[in-house]
């Protein structure tokens, strides 16, 4: 279970943000460990120490929670250490390699042949690239580096989830992350 450090939140808004963060952290961990199908809202709620109805209240559905969990978390522009950005990206990759919901799988599978799926994928990737670029140093092509990072992670996900490449299928997610870490670090902080 993720632990939260620092002083306890005092305002209602701070407590809500802390609860939402705790739920997302536990969702990422359980989706990465168990995959989309096996990770349940009830288990995520228990790990986050909240009622399952609160998970639904905050995120709408398991699919919506997964969608939020696989997005790179919002980071503070310019103030985040590259190691933190790198670790967040690797956590997100671990969640994706744990299994994708059918809607996401359908979009990825169809994006090369269906214009609507391509538009959805393009919009989602553009949003991720923009958010990631805002966290990178401005003096070294942040948009290009964010695009390279995002598309590399998409490629790894596709190779693992759809192409079932033996070397990726047979390698534990933590080993993939360990091997990829230096490349992501180089791109997040040139």
LOTORVEX-354592 format. One record per residue: residue number from 1; chain; residue in one letter; y, x, z of N, C-alpha, C in turn. Coordinates in Angstrom, 3 decimals. Example, Ala and Ser with C-alpha at 12.3 -4.5 7.8 and 13.67 -1.06 7.14 Angstrom:
# LOTORVEX-354592
1; A; A; -5.690; 13.190; 7.800; -4.500; 12.300; 7.800; -3.300; 13.200; 7.800 .
2; A; S; -2.250; 12.850; 7.080; -1.060; 13.670; 7.140; 0.030; 12.900; 7.870 .
This chain:
# LOTORVEX-354592
1; A; X; -1.169; 0.829; 0.000; 0.000; 0.000; 0.000; 1.233; 0.875; 0.000 .
2; A; X; 2.233; 0.505; -0.769; 3.472; 1.263; -0.827; 4.223; 1.069; 0.483 .
3; A; X; 4.851; 2.123; 0.943; 5.646; 2.000; 2.152; 7.108; 2.097; 1.795 .
4; A; X; 7.903; 1.366; 2.547; 9.336; 1.418; 2.310; 9.958; 2.231; 3.419 .
5; A; X; 10.822; 3.164; 3.045; 11.469; 4.025; 4.010; 12.918; 3.606; 4.142 .
6; A; X; 13.532; 4.054; 5.235; 14.943; 3.769; 5.409; 15.146; 2.584; 6.324 .
7; A; X; 16.417; 2.257; 6.546; 16.725; 1.157; 7.455; 16.268; -0.177; 6.886 .
8; A; X; 15.945; -1.086; 7.790; 15.508; -2.424; 7.377; 16.677; -3.164; 6.732 .
9; A; X; 16.400; -3.895; 5.647; 17.471; -4.661; 5.001; 18.009; -5.722; 5.961 .
10; A; X; 19.316; -5.932; 5.919; 19.913; -6.859; 6.865; 20.354; -8.167; 6.228 .
11; A; X; 20.941; -8.118; 5.062; 21.401; -9.363; 4.449; 20.244; -10.066; 3.754 .
12; A; X; 20.439; -11.336; 3.512; 19.414; -12.115; 2.814; 19.138; -11.533; 1.426 .
13; A; X; 20.198; -11.146; 0.696; 20.038; -10.561; -0.641; 19.271; -9.243; -0.575 .
14; A; X; 19.561; -8.425; 0.437; 18.840; -7.156; 0.587; 17.361; -7.395; 0.893 .
15; A; X; 17.087; -8.370; 1.753; 15.688; -8.688; 2.080; 14.956; -9.214; 0.851 .
16; A; X; 15.630; -10.025; 0.045; 15.027; -10.551; -1.184; 14.707; -9.414; -2.152 .
17; A; X; 15.663; -8.505; -2.345; 15.428; -7.356; -3.246; 14.279; -6.486; -2.727 .
18; A; X; 14.241; -6.274; -1.422; 13.170; -5.457; -0.838; 11.809; -6.129; -1.037 .
19; A; X; 11.756; -7.441; -0.859; 10.502; -8.175; -1.061; 10.087; -8.126; -2.524 .
20; A; X; 11.032; -8.354; -3.418; 10.733; -8.302; -4.850; 10.217; -6.920; -5.249 .
21; A; X; 10.854; -5.876; -4.735; 10.419; -4.506; -5.031; 9.022; -4.255; -4.495 .
22; A; X; 8.749; -4.726; -3.281; 7.423; -4.550; -2.683; 6.354; -5.256; -3.512 .
23; A; X; 6.647; -6.477; -3.960; 5.697; -7.212; -4.799; 5.451; -6.461; -6.105 .
24; A; X; 6.524; -6.007; -6.754; 6.363; -5.266; -8.021; 5.575; -3.980; -7.824 .
25; A; X; 5.860; -3.245; -6.751; 5.129; -2.001; -6.481; 3.634; -2.267; -6.321 .
26; A; X; 3.303; -3.297; -5.554; 1.891; -3.613; -5.342; 1.253; -4.170; -6.616 .
27; A; X; 2.015; -4.939; -7.386; 1.493; -5.445; -8.665; 1.182; -4.282; -9.594 .
28; A; X; 2.090; -3.324; -9.708; 1.832; -2.149; -10.563; 0.569; -1.424; -10.115 .
29; A; X; 0.447; -1.233; -8.803; -0.714; -0.513; -8.277; -2.007; -1.270; -8.577 .
30; A; X; -2.034; -2.564; -8.303; -3.262; -3.325; -8.511; -3.580; -3.534; -9.993 .
31; A; X; -2.562; -3.779; -10.827; -2.825; -3.883; -12.261; -3.376; -2.565; -12.793 .
32; A; X; -2.845; -1.444; -12.316; -3.333; -0.141; -12.766; -4.766; 0.106; -12.306 .
33; A; X; -5.068; -0.267; -11.073; -6.410; -0.033; -10.525; -7.452; -1.000; -11.071 .
34; A; X; -7.073; -2.289; -11.229; -8.051; -3.316; -11.529; -7.922; -3.937; -12.907 .
35; A; X; -6.797; -3.709; -13.581; -6.560; -4.353; -14.861; -5.994; -5.743; -14.671 .
36; A; X; -5.493; -6.310; -15.757; -4.820; -7.607; -15.699; -5.762; -8.717; -15.238 .
37; A; X; -6.950; -8.771; -15.794; -7.862; -9.882; -15.503; -8.295; -9.910; -14.040 .
38; A; X; -8.599; -8.751; -13.467; -9.163; -8.714; -12.116; -8.116; -8.749; -11.005 .
39; A; X; -6.910; -8.268; -11.278; -5.858; -8.307; -10.252; -5.375; -9.751; -10.114 .
40; A; X; -5.434; -10.284; -8.924; -5.044; -11.679; -8.718; -3.689; -11.752; -8.008 .
41; A; X; -3.023; -12.873; -8.196; -1.758; -13.113; -7.501; -1.994; -13.068; -5.993 .
42; A; X; -3.095; -13.645; -5.557; -3.417; -13.656; -4.127; -3.574; -12.228; -3.583 .
43; A; X; -4.259; -11.357; -4.316; -4.441; -9.974; -3.870; -3.115; -9.211; -3.868 .
44; A; X; -2.304; -9.447; -4.876; -0.988; -8.793; -4.947; -0.129; -9.249; -3.773 .
45; A; X; -0.152; -10.543; -3.503; 0.621; -11.082; -2.377; 0.142; -10.477; -1.058 .
46; A; X; -1.161; -10.400; -0.871; -1.698; -9.829; 0.369; -1.264; -8.370; 0.529 .
47; A; X; -1.341; -7.610; -0.561; -0.947; -6.201; -0.506; 0.543; -6.051; -0.202 .
48; A; X; 1.350; -6.987; -0.706; 2.795; -6.947; -0.481; 3.200; -7.636; 0.817 .
49; A; X; 2.220; -8.211; 1.523; 2.452; -8.891; 2.797; 3.381; -10.097; 2.641 .
50; A; X; 3.099; -10.906; 1.612; 3.852; -12.142; 1.387; 2.878; -13.257; 1.038 .
51; A; X; 3.353; -14.477; 1.084; 2.561; -15.628; 0.682; 2.458; -15.651; -0.850 .
52; A; X; 1.305; -16.021; -1.412; 1.176; -16.084; -2.873; 2.226; -16.978; -3.538 .
53; A; X; 2.653; -18.026; -2.865; 3.663; -18.902; -3.458; 4.982; -18.169; -3.659 .
54; A; X; 5.258; -17.168; -2.840; 6.485; -16.394; -2.993; 6.427; -15.533; -4.264 .
55; A; X; 5.252; -15.027; -4.597; 5.085; -14.258; -5.833; 5.422; -15.156; -7.024 .
56; A; X; 4.912; -16.358; -7.018; 5.184; -17.311; -8.105; 6.664; -17.700; -8.102 .
57; A; X; 7.228; -17.913; -6.926; 8.650; -18.261; -6.842; 9.514; -17.155; -7.443 .
58; A; X; 9.197; -15.886; -7.161; 10.002; -14.770; -7.654; 9.760; -14.480; -9.131 .
59; A; X; 8.512; -14.633; -9.602; 8.171; -14.152; -10.941; 7.688; -15.229; -11.899 .
60; A; X; 7.389; -16.416; -11.424; 7.010; -17.507; -12.307; 5.517; -17.649; -12.519 .
61; A; X; 4.854; -16.607; -12.970; 3.415; -16.652; -13.231; 2.853; -15.241; -13.173 .
62; A; X; 1.545; -15.153; -13.186; 0.901; -13.837; -13.208; 1.304; -13.072; -14.463 .
63; A; X; 1.347; -13.748; -15.602; 1.736; -13.092; -16.854; 3.170; -12.571; -16.776 .
64; A; X; 4.091; -13.376; -16.216; 5.483; -12.944; -16.066; 5.580; -11.751; -15.115 .
65; A; X; 4.791; -11.779; -14.053; 4.759; -10.649; -13.114; 4.255; -9.397; -13.824 .
66; A; X; 3.196; -9.526; -14.612; 2.670; -8.382; -15.348; 3.722; -7.832; -16.311 .
67; A; X; 4.405; -8.731; -17.011; 5.443; -8.306; -17.955; 6.504; -7.487; -17.236 .
68; A; X; 6.934; -7.945; -16.068; 7.920; -7.185; -15.291; 7.318; -5.873; -14.806 .
69; A; X; 6.055; -5.886; -14.410; 5.427; -4.688; -13.857; 5.279; -3.580; -14.897 .
70; A; X; 5.046; -3.950; -16.156; 4.842; -2.906; -17.163; 6.151; -2.394; -17.741 .
71; A; X; 7.256; -3.059; -17.449; 8.547; -2.544; -17.879; 8.932; -1.410; -16.958 .
72; A; X; 9.566; -0.387; -17.540; 10.075; 0.682; -16.696; 11.086; 0.072; -15.739 .
73; A; X; 10.980; 0.363; -14.454; 11.909; -0.218; -13.495; 13.341; 0.203; -13.795 .
74; A; X; 14.305; -0.649; -13.462; 15.688; -0.262; -13.685; 16.042; 0.935; -12.819 .
75; A; X; 16.671; 1.904; -13.416; 17.041; 3.118; -12.708; 18.547; 3.280; -12.758 .
76; A; X; 19.087; 3.957; -11.780; 20.520; 4.161; -11.738; 20.911; 5.223; -12.745 .
77; A; X; 21.825; 4.889; -13.626; 22.252; 5.788; -14.691; 22.788; 7.094; -14.139 .
78; A; X; 22.244; 8.192; -14.646; 22.755; 9.508; -14.340; 22.426; 10.021; -12.951 .
79; A; X; 22.075; 9.175; -12.015; 21.883; 9.609; -10.641; 20.423; 9.825; -10.287 .
80; A; X; 19.536; 9.530; -11.199; 18.113; 9.609; -10.914; 17.574; 10.958; -11.359 .
81; A; X; 16.818; 11.594; -10.495; 16.205; 12.866; -10.850; 15.188; 12.640; -11.955 .
82; A; X; 15.070; 13.607; -12.853; 14.135; 13.452; -13.959; 12.704; 13.293; -13.465 .
83; A; X; 12.377; 13.907; -12.328; 11.027; 13.756; -11.783; 10.756; 12.299; -11.430 .
84; A; X; 11.752; 11.596; -10.910; 11.601; 10.186; -10.572; 11.384; 9.354; -11.822 .
85; A; X; 12.165; 9.586; -12.850; 12.013; 8.865; -14.117; 10.621; 9.128; -14.677 .
86; A; X; 10.211; 10.376; -14.670; 8.886; 10.743; -15.182; 7.793; 10.010; -14.417 .
87; A; X; 7.866; 9.979; -13.106; 6.835; 9.314; -12.304; 6.822; 7.811; -12.553 .
88; A; X; 7.986; 7.195; -12.703; 8.046; 5.762; -13.007; 7.401; 5.476; -14.363 .
89; A; X; 7.667; 6.330; -15.344; 7.062; 6.152; -16.675; 5.548; 6.286; -16.601 .
90; A; X; 5.059; 7.254; -15.845; 3.613; 7.448; -15.719; 2.962; 6.285; -14.968 .
91; A; X; 3.647; 5.728; -13.975; 3.131; 4.554; -13.275; 3.006; 3.388; -14.238 .
92; A; X; 4.036; 3.186; -15.053; 4.012; 2.107; -16.036; 2.870; 2.299; -17.026 .
93; A; X; 2.658; 3.531; -17.483; 1.547; 3.810; -18.394; 0.220; 3.493; -17.720 .
94; A; X; 0.074; 3.866; -16.458; -1.167; 3.576; -15.734; -1.457; 2.093; -15.671 .
95; A; X; -0.412; 1.292; -15.477; -0.583; -0.163; -15.460; -1.054; -0.646; -16.823 .
96; A; X; -0.427; -0.161; -17.886; -0.784; -0.593; -19.239; -2.218; -0.193; -19.590 .
97; A; X; -2.641; 0.991; -19.177; -4.004; 1.425; -19.489; -5.032; 0.655; -18.676 .
98; A; X; -4.600; 0.035; -17.581; -5.501; -0.779; -16.771; -5.900; -2.076; -17.460 .
99; A; X; -5.176; -2.472; -18.468; -5.495; -3.679; -19.223; -4.252; -4.499; -19.490 .
100; A; X; -4.191; -5.077; -20.651; -3.046; -5.886; -21.062; -3.443; -7.347; -21.127 .
101; A; X; -2.517; -8.252; -20.776; -2.839; -9.671; -20.931; -2.959; -10.024; -22.405 .
102; A; X; -3.640; -11.114; -22.674; -3.924; -11.495; -24.065; -2.665; -11.662; -24.908 .
103; A; X; -1.585; -12.215; -24.328; -0.348; -12.391; -25.097; 0.224; -11.061; -25.571 .
104; A; X; 0.220; -10.073; -24.693; 0.708; -8.738; -25.045; -0.224; -8.092; -26.064 .
105; A; X; -1.516; -8.248; -25.839; -2.489; -7.688; -26.790; -2.301; -8.310; -28.173 .
106; A; X; -2.092; -9.621; -28.206; -1.921; -10.304; -29.487; -0.675; -9.805; -30.208 .
107; A; X; 0.411; -9.627; -29.477; 1.644; -9.127; -30.095; 1.431; -7.724; -30.646 .
108; A; X; 0.838; -6.843; -29.842; 0.619; -5.472; -30.307; -0.334; -5.429; -31.504 .
109; A; X; -1.381; -6.234; -31.433; -2.358; -6.245; -32.519; -1.750; -6.774; -33.816 .
110; A; X; -0.809; -7.702; -33.702; -0.252; -8.380; -34.878; 1.052; -7.785; -35.386 .
111; A; X; 1.649; -6.873; -34.657; 3.004; -6.434; -34.992; 3.122; -5.722; -36.343 .
112; A; X; 2.039; -5.224; -36.869; 2.110; -4.546; -38.164; 1.895; -5.490; -39.340 .
113; A; X; 1.444; -6.698; -39.054; 1.161; -7.627; -40.150; 1.921; -8.944; -40.062 .
114; A; X; 2.498; -9.240; -38.913; 3.195; -10.517; -38.737; 4.657; -10.257; -38.396 .
115; A; X; 5.592; -10.786; -39.187; 7.016; -10.538; -38.946; 7.499; -11.038; -37.581 .
116; A; X; 6.973; -12.158; -37.099; 7.397; -12.679; -35.794; 6.938; -11.730; -34.684 .
117; A; X; 5.694; -11.292; -34.744; 5.188; -10.337; -33.750; 5.959; -9.023; -33.834 .
118; A; X; 6.276; -8.589; -35.044; 7.055; -7.356; -35.220; 8.433; -7.500; -34.582 .
119; A; X; 9.070; -8.655; -34.781; 10.389; -8.893; -34.181; 10.308; -8.866; -32.652 .
120; A; X; 9.273; -9.486; -32.086; 9.096; -9.481; -30.621; 8.890; -8.057; -30.105 .
121; A; X; 8.011; -7.324; -30.764; 7.741; -5.955; -30.338; 8.999; -5.095; -30.468 .
122; A; X; 9.710; -5.251; -31.576; 10.941; -4.473; -31.800; 11.975; -4.777; -30.727 .
123; A; X; 12.145; -6.053; -30.408; 13.129; -6.445; -29.388; 12.743; -5.883; -28.014 .
124; A; X; 11.475; -5.989; -27.668; 11.021; -5.485; -26.366; 11.173; -3.974; -26.286 .
125; A; X; 10.796; -3.274; -27.350; 10.916; -1.815; -27.353; 12.371; -1.369; -27.343 .
126; A; X; 13.219; -2.060; -28.087; 14.643; -1.723; -28.100; 15.238; -1.886; -26.709 .
127; A; X; 14.863; -2.950; -26.027; 15.344; -3.173; -24.653; 14.883; -2.046; -23.730 .
128; A; X; 13.617; -1.657; -23.849; 13.092; -0.574; -23.016; 13.790; 0.746; -23.336 .
129; A; X; 14.007; 1.020; -24.616; 14.671; 2.261; -25.020; 16.096; 2.305; -24.481 .
130; A; X; 16.818; 1.208; -24.595; 18.194; 1.142; -24.107; 18.250; 1.368; -22.596 .
131; A; X; 17.365; 0.705; -21.862; 17.339; 0.860; -20.401; 16.993; 2.295; -20.011 .
132; A; X; 16.018; 2.879; -20.673; 15.633; 4.253; -20.363; 16.737; 5.229; -20.744 .
133; A; X; 17.357; 5.049; -21.893; 18.435; 5.944; -22.332; 19.578; 5.978; -21.334 .
134; A; X; 19.839; 4.847; -20.684; 20.925; 4.781; -19.702; 20.657; 5.651; -18.478 .
135; A; X; 19.404; 6.043; -18.263; 19.059; 6.870; -17.107; 19.049; 8.356; -17.432 .
136; A; X; 19.148; 8.703; -18.699; 19.010; 10.099; -19.124; 20.374; 10.774; -19.257 .
137; A; X; 20.413; 12.106; -19.119; 21.679; 12.820; -19.300; 22.303; 12.502; -20.661 .
138; A; X; 23.594; 12.208; -20.668; 24.288; 11.748; -21.873; 24.529; 12.855; -22.895 .
139; A; X; 24.393; 14.087; -22.523; 24.765; 15.174; -23.434; 23.624; 15.707; -24.299 .
140; A; X; 22.480; 15.058; -24.282; 21.332; 15.539; -25.060; 20.601; 14.407; -25.764 .
141; A; X; 21.272; 13.647; -26.629; 20.640; 12.573; -27.409; 19.758; 11.644; -26.573 .
142; A; X; 20.311; 10.967; -25.585; 19.473; 10.131; -24.716; 18.750; 9.014; -25.461 .
143; A; X; 19.377; 8.413; -26.461; 18.716; 7.327; -27.195; 17.498; 7.841; -27.956 .
144; A; X; 17.641; 8.995; -28.598; 16.513; 9.570; -29.332; 15.383; 9.939; -28.372 .
145; A; X; 15.727; 10.585; -27.267; 14.681; 10.973; -26.304; 14.000; 9.739; -25.715 .
146; A; X; 14.776; 8.701; -25.408; 14.193; 7.456; -24.882; 13.267; 6.813; -25.913 .
147; A; X; 13.670; 6.847; -27.181; 12.822; 6.280; -28.244; 11.528; 7.079; -28.379 .
148; A; X; 11.611; 8.390; -28.294; 10.402; 9.225; -28.395; 9.454; 8.966; -27.224 .
149; A; X; 10.002; 8.867; -26.038; 9.179; 8.587; -24.854; 8.503; 7.227; -24.986 .
150; A; X; 9.294; 6.220; -25.304; 8.770; 4.847; -25.379; 7.690; 4.721; -26.434 .
151; A; X; 7.934; 5.265; -27.611; 6.942; 5.132; -28.680; 5.700; 5.985; -28.414 .
152; A; X; 5.858; 7.101; -27.728; 4.682; 7.894; -27.350; 3.792; 7.098; -26.394 .
153; A; X; 4.414; 6.420; -25.421; 3.640; 5.623; -24.477; 2.978; 4.426; -25.160 .
154; A; X; 3.680; 3.826; -26.123; 3.077; 2.735; -26.893; 1.869; 3.260; -27.676 .
155; A; X; 2.028; 4.414; -28.291; 0.927; 5.002; -29.052; -0.288; 5.289; -28.183 .
156; A; X; -0.059; 5.820; -27.004; -1.164; 6.096; -26.077; -1.842; 4.784; -25.675 .
157; A; X; -1.036; 3.777; -25.400; -1.589; 2.472; -25.015; -2.428; 1.882; -26.146 .
158; A; X; -1.927; 1.930; -27.360; -2.669; 1.396; -28.508; -3.971; 2.172; -28.723 .
159; A; X; -3.892; 3.498; -28.645; -5.098; 4.318; -28.841; -6.148; 4.022; -27.770 .
160; A; X; -5.698; 3.766; -26.550; -6.615; 3.484; -25.451; -7.143; 2.054; -25.509 .
161; A; X; -6.249; 1.081; -25.684; -6.615; -0.330; -25.584; -7.236; -0.917; -26.854 .
162; A; X; -6.816; -0.435; -28.019; -7.264; -1.046; -29.274; -8.208; -0.157; -30.077 .
163; A; X; -7.890; 1.115; -30.147; -8.719; 2.015; -30.937; -9.902; 2.546; -30.146 .
164; A; X; -9.829; 2.427; -28.805; -10.915; 2.855; -27.936; -11.325; 4.299; -28.240 .
165; A; X; -10.307; 5.167; -28.401; -10.603; 6.576; -28.662; -11.391; 7.157; -27.495 .
166; A; X; -12.550; 7.758; -27.769; -13.412; 8.235; -26.679; -12.712; 9.155; -25.687 .
167; A; X; -11.917; 10.102; -26.169; -11.283; 11.039; -25.247; -10.320; 10.326; -24.301 .
168; A; X; -9.637; 9.289; -24.752; -8.754; 8.534; -23.864; -9.548; 7.557; -23.002 .
169; A; X; -10.534; 6.903; -23.605; -11.361; 5.942; -22.870; -12.100; 6.623; -21.720 .
170; A; X; -12.594; 7.837; -21.958; -13.430; 8.522; -20.980; -12.654; 9.380; -19.979 .
171; A; X; -11.348; 9.484; -20.156; -10.528; 10.292; -19.253; -9.862; 9.383; -18.224 .
172; A; X; -9.990; 9.720; -16.944; -9.332; 8.895; -15.918; -7.819; 8.846; -16.144 .
173; A; X; -7.231; 7.718; -15.804; -5.801; 7.525; -16.003; -4.976; 8.599; -15.305 .
174; A; X; -5.383; 9.002; -14.103; -4.601; 10.018; -13.397; -4.639; 11.366; -14.119 .
175; A; X; -5.739; 11.664; -14.805; -5.824; 12.907; -15.589; -4.917; 12.822; -16.819 .
176; A; X; -4.872; 11.655; -17.462; -3.963; 11.452; -18.596; -2.524; 11.654; -18.119 .
177; A; X; -2.185; 11.059; -16.981; -0.831; 11.192; -16.436; -0.505; 12.641; -16.116 .
178; A; X; -1.439; 13.349; -15.496; -1.227; 14.753; -15.135; -0.968; 15.616; -16.377 .
179; A; X; -1.695; 15.345; -17.444; -1.541; 16.106; -18.680; -0.233; 15.760; -19.391 .
180; A; X; 0.171; 14.517; -19.319; 1.374; 14.051; -19.998; 2.663; 14.371; -19.232 .
181; A; X; 2.565; 14.556; -17.922; 3.736; 14.755; -17.059; 4.701; 15.830; -17.577 .
182; A; X; 4.268; 17.038; -17.946; 5.237; 18.049; -18.403; 6.006; 17.635; -19.663 .
183; A; X; 5.342; 16.954; -20.580; 6.023; 16.521; -21.806; 7.082; 15.468; -21.484 .
184; A; X; 6.741; 14.509; -20.641; 7.719; 13.490; -20.256; 8.866; 14.111; -19.482 .
185; A; X; 8.556; 15.039; -18.614; 9.605; 15.719; -17.843; 10.562; 16.454; -18.793 .
186; A; X; 10.019; 17.113; -19.782; 10.864; 17.831; -20.752; 11.780; 16.878; -21.504 .
187; A; X; 11.295; 15.678; -21.817; 12.116; 14.714; -22.539; 13.114; 13.990; -21.635 .
188; A; X; 12.790; 13.837; -20.357; 13.718; 13.135; -19.473; 14.819; 14.047; -18.961 .
189; A; X; 14.587; 15.336; -18.994; 15.610; 16.264; -18.475; 15.592; 17.577; -19.267 .
190; A; X; 16.273; 17.566; -20.417; 16.236; 18.769; -21.289; 16.948; 19.963; -20.662 .
